[in-house]
Amino acid sequence: MQVLLRDTTSGLYYAGQNSLTPDPSDAVDFRQIEDAVRSALERGLPAAQVVLNYVSPRCQLALPVLAEWLSDESMFAGSRIKA
């Protein structure tokens, strides 16, 4: 399974460095939903959705980008005070 980001307005997949592709096999595989969501939020992609792209059986599941899917630990990991 691939974890991809797709632009809902164009139907194209995020391929890195402000690049889009129509082919999911050429898209960036984030491997984790949290990583895809974090990337979409950091880049300010307003029309992004997470796509779970299954090879066998061949199907896709599209999910909205929700900040709530980021665990509290991952959201605040950079702001922790170190002793």
Phi, psi and omega in degrees: 000137174257148173247110187241166170246135178234139175279119184289337181281324182257339184080006182269156182261147178290125182245011178098150177045055178059030180246142179237155180217147176280346186259115181299335179288343176264357183277160175291128175264110183281345177069329179231140179300317180302320181293320178294316179297313180301316180297316180297318181290318180295324180274353179064042180277101188289333184249027183273149170223151176275134178239124172268112186255106180267137180271319181218113357289151184290109177197165178228146175234120181260136182231148176288158175275114181236123179300334181296342180284348176279130180292153178304321182297315182287329180291326187249009184300323182284344184255008179291144176274127182263136181278000000 
